Structures are given as structure tokens and as C-alpha cells.
Amino acid sequence: MKDSDCTIVNVVINRPLQKKFAYKIEGKAGVECIGSRVEVNFAGSNCIGIITDVNPEINLPVSKIKKAKLLDKTSFISEDIKKVLEFGSAFYQYPLGQCYNVALPKMLRDGKPFAYENIPAIELQSVPDEDALAKIRSQEQLKLIEILKNGTIRRKELRERGFSSQTENALIKKGIAKLINLQTEQKRFTEIELPILKENPPVPNIEQQNAILSITSTNEFGVFLLNGITGSGKTEVYLRVIEEVLKQGKAALVLVPEIALTPQTFNRFYRRFNIPVSSMHSALTDRERLDAYIDMQSGKSGILIGTRTALFTPIPNLGLIIIDEEHDSSFKQSDSFRYHARSLGIIRAKENNCPIILGSATPSLESVYNVKKGIYKKLDLTIRAGGASLPDFQIIDLRNEPLTEGLKTGVSETLEKEIGEETAKGNQVMLFLNRRGYAHHMVCHNCGHVFMCPHCDNLLTVHKGLNRLKCHMCENNIPIPKVCPNCQSDALFEQGFGTEQVSDYLKTRYPDIGIERIDRDVVTTKAQLESRLNRITSGKFQIVIGTQMLAKGHDFPNVTLVGILDIDSSLFSDDFRSLENAAQLLTQVSGRSGRGNKKGRVIIQTHHKDNLLINQLINPECSYLNIAEDLLKTRKNLMLPPYTYQAFILSNSSERITAFSFLNKLHSELISVLNKYSNIAITPVMSDKMEKQQNRYHFHMLVTCLSRKTLNMFLTEVRNIVAEQSLSQDLRFAIEVDPIIMC
């Protein structure tokens, strides 16, 4: 192409470089191309870049500039997304090109067209008569027929609502339903000629009504902290506010933790609205994620439910953002673009001048602090839905318990009796232990050898059912050995207990009672989780044992007793967030009890009966917010976040000396420039808690500052200093702003 027939553009690419690169594209292009993808040759390989500027000032002759192939005539990335990513790049000190790489669906990152392909859906071929229905024994098939009477449904949606492909295929085989391609011209959700609601919602209580009015009465940006105790009906508030937003022709974005994306969650939205709902989460294929992205960008869907990356989906006329369980750590990305969806969600809401709701029964201390400062408005829900009462608490002092076989596996004699009495009444019991596996680790009694992962500084967990010792860091595993590799003794024994051992013990004690276990060892897919949750809800299992997977919003009306087996491991940690995390987790778990008409109880086992946090948790006059206020006072006295701001400067390498020496040299350079910045402190280079992880050695420096602006300026200088250095390919460098897990 002639130089006069081309346009010079600046492009960012998926490389760890804080730079823009000039390329030329064929034809004359304007600002409509900003945000479009181009295929470029960079350092000898083809990759996908994003146009950030058109006709920039350059010092090179046009003939010297490389060509780029324009993939999109106009950008599908909305202006608010561009601004959020630009902010995120500067705030989290991460290259803009790599931020775009995280934000785009994989198929778009790979250069695939921004277009639909085949969208598999199911519709009724004929409505079966009463005789035909009487011959169908499967309740799932009958339920699916009822849903299909309302119209065509994508197979993806049916999977999210808990229907298996076998159920769908059975109806297709019988000629009742047929498979179609939904890649037909679909209407925008604002053009659908149906009422917004499918069903009449329940009447909100006075607190819910107050929250709904407070949020819907504003037509501008505002951050609302919906502080609702477990079972108080936060989701109903969300649905009501979404309804008002849809009436205005605007769309809603709902972010939830990955673990909360169950059919129970999706069904509440699908049952309530005639408006199409899209979703984005890890269980979807790359094609389904792109379809959902197009659905929202084109205005065909009015509601998007997803995990943190759904935040970057373009949504025209966005009228509401909801972040449910806003305290959950899964909203913070732990590698690459280390953003927090809550922080960037607020930025996006501000760009769209719309409200954002942060919902939680146990708000993060940062959110409680922002309420105190008047930045967020707090709305309280203190009444449990359906008139259910809060559970009673009881402490079992383990020091007074006999050292029985049960206690060695986590269940004291007193708790065992309570379990027996509760199940004899026909009620359900939930036991919580945030440690999967059979035993914490294995030891040789003869020489004291402890079995460690060869790739990580981590103990190998005993998984007896699998006959494996497994590393929960890198998933390396070996068969359980018969003899010690150090002294050849066969005197090997397990120490500590996990959910598998508790389950095995209770099965011997209660052989006639159904016992269900829920943890990541036995539940690896959402379908498996839903299947087990359904078995619990149906009453097939009276005892449920699980990890934090049980803490997230599941509703079990027949659970009257919750047992917390090991609170002590959460009480003592060198991570200043540990007490906050313990209070959140235990409050959430306790909320699983007494959600129906029956009174609930929570039993806490501990060797530290006088611990302040435990006694605050069991005090009916002390709420989670009271605990949060006390924890904030401690943070203020120690000058810890949110009263200060922190960042990690990180490095790792397969060679220990390489990772350490790099940071140590950088530390010396930073000390020499530190006098330019006020109220800032930096630690010496330290090993991470787990220095060796997956055969790489990890080190860090912690930076603490009184000013957010000063911290950002300092980190920018750190990044610039590193950018001028020639780093070995094996060395990895990163900055993590506002870390929530201490290295």
C-alpha cells in the first residue's frame, strides 16, 4: 500500500512493556478504530494488538513503519471499558496491552471474528398431551417440558439451571423437543414485547423496601453497602432494583464469587425475568463466553451474571452494578493483572454515572471504613426472611473433653452426642472444617521424617481414599508410602485431620444415616456441586461435612445444628487479615443454621474458650459490624490498611540466587531515591511464606505509605527503574497493589 493511503496508529500488545508501538493500517481511519484489534508482527512473531491512538505524532518516516492488519472496522470495546483499563493499568502498575489481554474473551485475543457461530438451543416440537406426559417417569424431563412451554432456550442456560444433556437428549429422542440453531436475528432486550417480570415477586419487608427505595431513587453514581445478615433477603433487593433499571431500558451487571454460581443462583434470575440473561464464568466454553460478550455488547441481553472478568464486558446503557459477597477474596486477581473487581467496579459505575451495590453479611474492613468516611452509604438488613430467627451459640471447651478416637478426628464427645440427638429428631447437621484431605501430613515415628513436596515448601496432605500424598500447591502427588525413605521404617502415622477423615469416622458411628461430604476433592464441577446440594435439600443426607464451599449462600431449611470443628487454626496467624477472614467465614457458616421454621444452633469447638473473637461471635448483642469496628481500631493503632496503603514488589526464578539478588540490588537503588517521597517505608528483601513454589523461588519487599498518590508515584519509579534493566528470561518481576494475602 502507498504511504498516502494508510493511517498511522499506536498499538498496545500482550507483552510486559509499558509502551505503545506505531504501525500503519491500510486506508484512512479515524477515532472509530480506537479499541479495534490489529494483527501485527512484533519481534518476529505475529500477535494481536489494540489500537489506542490514531495519527499520533511520530519521528519515523512512514516507509519505516511496519504494516498491521485491521481486524475490526470499528471497536466493539466501549469507552467506559477503555477508561477502566487505562485506570487499572496505571493504578496496578501493569502494562495496558496485557490488561486488554485479561479483559477480552480468548477467541478475541486469538484474532477470531467478533461474530456468532452456531448457538445450540432447544424448543418444543410438540406439546405432549396428558397420556404422553403420564408415560414420562423422569421428573427432570417433566420439569424441562414446563420450562420449554415458555419458549426456546439455549442449551447453555439449561446447563446452568441444572439440567443435564441426557435429559435434553431424551426429549429430543422422543420427538417432544428439537435442537435448533439460535443464530437468527435476535431483538435487543428493550424491544421484547413481553412484560419484564415472569412471576409476581414477594412483598418486601420494611428494611428491604427502604434499601430498594434508597438505591432506585438516585439516577446517578453512588456506592451502596448492602449490609444484610445471612438469610435477610439481599438477593430479593438485587432483583427489585434490577427490575427498576430494566424498566428504564438500562442493563445490569451482577458479579458473584465463582463458588456462588450454582443453578440456584441462575434460576432466581431466569424465573423472575422475561429479559434475556447472559453469564460469564469458568464452566463455559470459549465460544459460549464470546457469545455472552456479543449478547451484552449488542444489547440482546439485559442482565449479565458472572465472575470478576465479566466486569470488562461492554454493556451499552449500563444502569447498575452489583457485587455480591463483596468481601470475597476471589474478586482479587492473584497473578498477571492483579486488579480487584470491587475497586474497578466502582470506577466503571462512576464512568456510567450509575449506582453500584456491594452486598455482604460480612463486609470487608475497607468497605466498613469507607462507610465511616462517608464515601459509601450503608443500608442494613437485620430481619431474616420468612421470620427465621438467629441461631443460638454454644462453646465446647476441648480442654475438658476426653481424648477419644472421635476427638482425634475432630469430633468431641459432646458434639458427637449433639449430632446423635439432632439427627434422631429428623433434622440435619452441618459440620465445617476448612481443611480437605484425610490428614494434614504424614510423619515417620522412628526418625521424624516429614513428607514434603519436592517442588514446593509444602507438606504433603494425606488422601487415604485415593491412596495418595498430595501437594495442595502444585497438585504433585505420590502413592502413600509403606516405609520411610529416610530410615526404611514402616512406623508411619498421620497427623492432623481433614474432611475425609471426619467423614470416615462419622460413617462408622452413624452407619444408618446418610453422610455427604463437600470439598474440592469430591466436587470438581458445578454439576457435581448442584447434585450434592440437591441431595442435601431433599433430606437424603442428614449429616453434611464440608469446607468453605458450604459457606456461600446455600439455603438448607432443615439444618438446625452447625458444628465448627477447628476455629483455633484461624485465630493465630502472622497475616493481619486473619481475624477479619475468620470472623467473615465463621459468620457465614453460622448463617447456614436455622434458616427455616426450626430454631438453629451453632457449636464451636476450641482450646481457647476465652479468646476475644470467639466470645464476640457468640454474643447475641455483638454483631459482625461491632467486630469490624474493633478490628479497625487495632488496624489504626498499628497503622495497617485501610489506614495506610501497601504494595508488594515481587520476584521469582528457578534459581534462588537470581530472584534474591535481583530484588536485593533493586532494594539498594530504591533506598537511594526514598528521600524524594514522604511517609513511605520499605522492608528488606524477604522470602515468601512458601519460598519454593512449583520449583521457583519467591521473594518480596513490602512498601507501606500514608498517601495513595505518593505510593503510586513511587511504584511508577520502581517500574521505570526495572524497565531500564536487562532481565534474564527466567526472572519474573511483578508489583501487587493492595494485596489481600500476605506473602
N, C-alpha and C positions, 0 to 999 in steps of 0.2 A: 504494500500500500504506500501511496505518496505521503510524505510528511504533512502536506497541506490537507490531507483527507483523514487525519487522525486526531484523537484527543488525548492529551496527557492526563494521567490520573495518578494519585497517590494510593498505594495499596498496603494493607497490613496482612501479614501471613502468620501461619501457625508455627512460629519459631520463637525461641526465648530472646527476642530482640526488641528493645524499646524504640523502634524506628519505623518510619514509613518509607516505601520504595516506589520510585517513579517508573511507570510503564506507559505504553501507548496502546490505545484501542482503536479499532477501525471505525471511521465515521465521526460525525460531530455529535457529541453527547453533552448533556447539561446536568444539573443537580439531581435530576431523576435517577441518575446512576449511582448516587452515593448510597452505599449499603448493598449494591449489587455484587455478585460474585464474579471473579475472573479466574481463568486458569493461566498460571504464569510459570515460567521456567526460573527457578531460583537455585543458584549454586549447582546447576547441572541436573536438577530433578524437577518434575512437574508437581505443582501443588495448587491448592485453591486459596485465593486471597479475597479480601473485601475492600472495595473502593471507599476511601474516606474523604477524598477531595478531588475536585475536577479542575483542570487547568491551574495547577499550583505553580508557584514560581520555582524555576529550576535553573541551574547553572551549566547544564549539559546541552549540546546540540541534539535536536530531536532524532537525528540519524543514529546517535549513540545509545538511544533508549530502547530497551527490549520491548517486543510486542507482547500483548496479553490478549487472550480470547475472552470476550464478554459472554457470560453465561445467562445473564438476566437483563432484559432490556430496561426494566425498571426494578427498583428494590422492593422486596417483599418485607424487609425489616422496617418496622415502624420507627418514627422519630423518637418516641419515648424509650424504646429498647436501645437505640443508638446512644442516647444520653445516659441511660443506666449503665451501659457497658463502659462508656468513657469515664464516668464517675468511678465505677468499680475498678477499672484499670489503674487509675490514679490513687484511689484510696487503699487498695490491697496490693499495690506495687507489682502488678502483673501485666505483661505485655498485652496490648489491645488485641492483636491478632489471635493470641491464644485465648483471650476472653471470648471472642467470637466463636472460636472452635468449641468451647464448652457450651455456648448458648444455642448453637444450631443442631438440629437433628442430624444423625450420622449420614443419612443419604444426601443431605445438602452439603455436608462437609466433604463428601466424596465426589461432588460435582454432578449428582443426579438431578434431573429436571424437577422444578417446583411444580409438580402436577400429580393428579391422582392416577392410579392404575386401576386394577380390579379391586372393588370393595365388596367382599362377600357378605351377603345378608340373607335373611330368611323371612319368608312370608307365607301365610296360609294359602294352600292351593284350593282347599275347600273346607268349609266349617263342618266338622263331623256332627252327625245327628246323635240323639240320646243313645241309640243302640250301639253306635260305633264308640261313643265315649265309655259305655259300660264295659266294653271289651278291653279297654286300656287300664292295666293294673298299676302302671307306674305313676306315682303322684307327681314326679318331676315332669313327665310328659303332659299330664293334665294341666299342671301349673303353667307350662310353657305355652300350651294352646290358648289359655286365657289371656296371656300377655300378647300373643300374636294377633288376637282378635282386635287389638288396638292399632295394628299396622305393622309395616315392615321394620325389622330390627337388624342391625349389624351383628354379626357373629361375635365380634369383639365385645360388644355391650352385653350379650348373653353370657359370655365367659366371665365378665366382671360381676355379673349378677348371680354367679354361682352355678350356672347351667353347664353341664359337660357336653362335649361334642358328640358323645354317644347318644345322649337324649335328643339332641338336634337331628342327628343322622337317623335315629329310629323313626321320627315323624316324617322325615323325607322318604324313607324306605316304604312307609305305609301309604304314601301319597297324600298325606294330610298337609305337609309343608313342602316348599320348594326353595332351592338355593338360587339366588339371583345376584347380579352384579349391580351394586347401587351407584355405579359411576355415571349416573344420569345427572342431568342439570337439577341441582337442589336449590331450594329457595333460601334466602337469608332468613335468619330466625325471626327478624322483625316483620317478615311478610307471611308468616304462617297464619292461616285463617282458623285458628283454634284458640280457646281460652288458655291463658298462661298456666292455670292450675288444672291438674287431672283429678285431684281429690280436695275435699274440704279440710283445711288444717285444723288442729285442735285449738281451743281458745287459750291464748297465753295467760299466764298468771301476771300479777301486777308488776313484779320485777322484770319479767320478760318484756311486758308491754312498755315499761319505762325504757329499757335498753333499745327496743326496736324504734321507738319514737325519737330517742336521743340521736340515733345514727341516721335515720331516714329524714330527720328534719333539717339536716345540713346538706347543701348541694356543693360542698367544697371540701378541700383536703382537711383531714383530721385523723388522729390516731386514737382509737378506742381500745382500751384494755378491758376485754370482757372477762372479768374475774368470777367464774362460776364454779361452785363446788361440784364434785363428781355427782352426776345424775341430776343436775339442776336444769338441763334442757338448753345448753348452749347451741346445739345443732338446730333446734327449732328457731332460735333467734336468727341464726345464719339464714335459714330458709326463708323466713319472713322478710328479712332485709333484701335478700336476692330477689324475691318477688317484686318488691317496690322498684328495684333497679331495672328489672326486665320490663316493667310497665312503662318506664321512661325510654325504652328502646336501647338500653345500655347492657353491657355484658359484665359477667362476674368471674373472677379468678379465685379459686379455693386451693390453698396449699395445705397439705397434711403430711405427717411423717409417713415414710414408706410402710411401716408396720400397721398403720391405721387404714390402709387401702384394702378393705375387705368388702365382699358383696354387701354386707350390712350397711356400709357407708354409701356405696353406689346406689343401692336400692332406695334409700331415702330420697335421693335426688331424682332418680328415674320415676319413682312412684308419684312424686309431688308435681313435676312439671311436664307440660307438653313440649316445652322448648328443648331442642336437642342439646345433649350433654356430651362433651368430649373429655378425654382423660389422657394423662401422660405419666407413665411410671415404668419401672424396670421390667414388668412382666410382658410388656408389649414388644412386638417385633419392630425392626427399624422402619418397615413400611407403615405400620399402624401409627407409629409416632409421627411420621411425616404427614399422614392423612389427618391426624388430630391438629397438627400445626396449620395445615391448609384450611381445615374446618374453621378454626378460630380466626385466621388472618382474613379469610373471605367472608366472615360474618355468618356462616351457615350454622354454627353452634353459638349458644348464648352463655354457656357455663363451661368452664374448664376446671377439672379437678386433677390435681397432680402433686408430685413431689417437687423438690426445690428447683430443678431445672425448668419446670413448667413456667416459672417466673419470667423466662425470656421469650415466651410465645407472643407474637404480635397479636393484639386484640383491639380492633377499632372500637372507639367509643367505650373504653373501659370505664365502668362506673363503680366498681367495688373490688377490693382485695381482702381476702380473709386468710389469716394464717392460724390454723387450728393447732392446739398444743404448742404454742409459740416458744415455750421453754425447751422444746425437744432438741437435743444435740444434733440430730440428723439434718437440721436446717443449715448447719455449718459444713461446708465442703472441707474435707481434711487433706486434700492434695491438689496439685495444679492450681487452678483459680480458687484460692481459699476464701471465698466470699461467704457471707451469712445472708440467707434468703430474707430474714426479717429486716435487716438493715437496707438491703437493696429493694425489698418490697415497699418500704416506706418512701424511698427515693422515687420509685415508679408511681406510687399513689400521688406523690406531690406533683410529678410531671403531668399527671392526668387530672389533677385537682379533684380527686375523689377520696372518699373515706377508706381507711384500712382498719380492719378489726383484728386484734391479737387476742385469741381466746385461750384460756387455760384455767385449770383448777389450781395450778401451782405456778404462777408467773415467775419468769426469770427475775433475778435481783436487778438486772439492768432495767427491766420494764417497770418494776416497783419504784426504782429510783427516778425514772422519767416521769412517773405519776407525781411523785413528791415535788419534782421541779416544775410541774405544770405543763410538761411537754405532751404527755398523754392524758386522756380523760378516762377515768376508771368507772366501769359500770359493774355492779355487783349482782350476782345471782346466788342467793343463800338458801333458797327453798328447793328441796328435792322434788322432781317431777312425780306426780301421782301420789303425793303426800307421804312418800317413804321417809323414814327418819334416819338420822345419822347413826352409825354403829357405836356400840359400847366397846371400850378398850380394856384389856387385861394384860398384865405383865407376868411372865413366868421367869423367876429368878433361877437361872440354870445352876447357880452355886448350891442351891438347896435340893436339886434333883439328883436322884441316884444315877450312877454311871451305868445305865442299861445298854443293851445292844441297840435299842432304838435311839438313845441319845447319841451314840457313836455315829449313827447315820442321820442325825439332825432332828430327830423327833423325841422330845422328852416324854417321860411317863405321864405327866399331867396333860400335855397336848394330845397324847395318844388316847387317853380316856375321853377327852372332849370330842375328838374325831368320832369315836365309837358312839357316844351319846347322840351327836348331831345326825349322823348317818342313820341311826336307828329310828329317828323321827321322820326319815324320808327326805331330809334336807341335804344340800350339797356343801362340800368343804373345799376351799381353795388354799393350797399351800404355796408360798412364794419363796424361791431360792434363786438368787441371780448368779448361779454357777452351774453350767451344764457339765455333762460327763458323769462318770461313776465316782471317781476320786480325784482330788486336786493334783496329786502326783504320786510317784512310786519311789520307795527307798529300799536300799539293802540293809537289813538288820545287822549283818555281820561287819561290813566295812563303812557303812554310812553313805555309800554312793547314791546320788540323786540323779534320776534320769532327766537329762536336759535335751533340748532341741539342738542339733549340731549346727543349725543355720541361724538360730536366734538365742538371745539370753533369756530363754523362757523354759519353764518347767513343762514337761510333757504330761498332759492330762490323761487319766486312765478312762478308757471307754470299753467297759467289760463286754457289753453286748456285741461289739464289733471286734473284740479281742485285739484292740489296738491301743498304743500310746500315741496321742495326737497333740501337735502344737497348734494352739488356737491363734497364733500369729500368722504362720505361713502355711498351715494345714499339712505340713510334713507329718507322716505317721509311720509307725513300725509295729510289727506284731508284739503283743505283750511277751516279754522275755521269760524264760523258765529259770535262768540263772543270771547272776550279776556279771557283767562283762569285766568288772574290775577284779573280783576275787573268786568268781565261779561259784559262789554260794547260792543255794536255792531259797535262802531266807529273805524273800522279797515281800514287802507289805505296802498297802496303800495308806496314804494319809489324806485327811480331809474328805468331804463328801460333796456330791453333786446331785442333780435332779434324778439321774439314772439310779443311783444307789437308794435314794429316798423312795422312789417308785418301787424298786425291787423289794425293799423291806416291808412297805405297806401291803404289797401283794401277798406276802406271807402272813401278815397279821389280819388282813381282811380279804380272804380268798373268795368270798361270795359277793364282793362289792366291786363294781366297775371302777377302774382307776385309769385316768387319762393323763398323759404327760405331754406338755407343750414346751418345746425349746428348739433351737436351730438344728439339733441333731436329728430330730424326728419330723420336723416341719421345715421343708425347704422351698415350698411353693405356696402361693396364696390359696390354691385349691385345697391343698392338704390342711392348711390352717382353717379354712372355712368348714371343711368336712369335720374336723375335730371340734370346732366351736358348735356346730350343729348337733353333734352327738352329746355335747355337754348340755346345751339348751334343752334338748329333748329329754334329758334325765337319764340317759343310758349309763352315764358315769356319775358316781356320787362324790368321788374324790378327784380333784384336779391338782396336778403339780406342775409348776412352770416357772420360767424366768420372766424378765421384764416384758416379754411378748404378751403376757396376760394383763399388763398394767394399762394398756392403751384403749380405753373407751369401750371395752366389750361389756355387754349387758347380760348378766346372769341372774334373773329374778329369784332363783331358788337357792342361791348361795347365801347361807346365813352365818358361816364361820370362815374367816380368813386367818391363816396362820403364817406369820413371818418368821422363818426358821433361823435366819442368821443376819440380824441387824448389825451385829458388832463389827463385821468386816467393813461396813460403810462408815463407821464412826471415827476411825483413826487412819488418817492419810496425810501425806505432805502436800496434797493438792488443796489449795484454799477453797476450791469449789465443792469439795467432797460433802460437806454438811448440807449445802444447798441441794446437791444432787440427791443425797439420802432423804432429805425432807420431801422433795418432789416425788421420788419414787415410792416412798412409803405412804404418802398421802394418796397417790394414785391407786396403789394396790389396795389400801384400806377402803377406797371408794367402791371396790367390787362387791362389798358385803352389804346386805340389806337393801338392795335396790328395788325389791318387790314389796309385797304387803307384809312380809315377815321381818321381824327385828334382826339386825345383824350384829355380829361381834367380831372383834379383831384381837387376836392373841399375839403378843410379841415375846419371843424368846431372847433372853440376853444374860450375859455375865456382868452387865454394868447397869443395874437397876436404877442407880442414882444419876445417870447421865442426863444432862440438861435437855438435850434434843429429844430423847425418848419421853421424858416427862412433859415436855411441851406438846408432843404429838398426841399423848393420851389425855391431855387436859381439855375437857369439853369447852372451856371458856377461852382456850388459846387456839386461834385459827392459824392457818398456814401463813397469812399475812403478818400475824404477830411474830412468828418465827422469822419471817423475811426481814422485818424491821430490826430484830435483834442481830441477825447476821449482817445487816447493812451497818449497824453501829460498830461491829467488830471490824468490818472491812475499812470503815472510815478511820478507826484508830490505828490500823496497820497500813493505811494509805494503799489499799488494794483496789482494783476495779470494782465498781464503776467510778470510784473517786480519783483514780488515776487511769492512764491508758498504757497498754502493753503491746509488745510485738516480739516475736522470736526471729532471730537471724539464724538460719539453719544450714547445715551442710551434711552430706553423707557420701561415702565412697566405699568401694570394695577393699580399699587399703586404709587401715586405721590411721596411719600417719598422714596420709594425704588429706583426709577430712579434717583432722585436728589441726594440722599445720596451716591449712588454708584459713580456717577461722581464727587461729591464733595470730597470724600475720594481719588479717583484717582487723582484729581487735586492737592491735597496736596503732594501726592507721586511724581508727575511729577515736581512740583516746586523744590523739593529737589534734582532732578537729572538734572535740567535745566542748571546748570553751566557747565555741560560737553559739551554743544552744543552752538556754537556761532551764533549770528544773528537769534535767534528764539524767538518768543513771543507766549504766550498762554493766552486766555481770561479766566475770571472766568466762572463758570457754569451758563448758561443762558437757559431760556425757549425758545423753538422754537416759531416762529411767531404764529403758531397754536399749543399751548401746548397740548391740548387734541384732539386726533385724533382716532376715532373708539374705544373709551373707553380706550385708552392708553395715558400715559403722556410722553412727549418727551422733552429731554434736550440735550444740546450740549456744547462743548468747541471748539473754533476756534484757530487753530495753523497756524501761519504765519512765513515764513522763507525765507531768501535770497538765500539759496542754496537748490537745489533739492536733492542732495546727503545727506545733513545734515537732511533735513526733513524726508527722507526715513529711516535714521538711528534712528531718534527719534521715529518715528511711530513704528518701529520694537521693540524698547524698550517698548513702550506703550503696544503693543500686548503681549509681553512676560510677563509684569507685570500682565496683566489681566489673562493670561493663567495660572498663578500660584494661582489664586484666585478661590474659590468655589462659583459660582454664582447661585442664585435661578433660577429655571426653567422659572419663569415668566419674568425675566430680559433679555433684548436683548441689546447687545453691538455691535457697528459697527464703522468702520473707513471709511470715504469717502475722497478720494484724488481728488484734483482738482474739487471741487463742482462747479456746474454752476447755482444752485438755492440756494440762501442763506436761511438758516433755520430761 
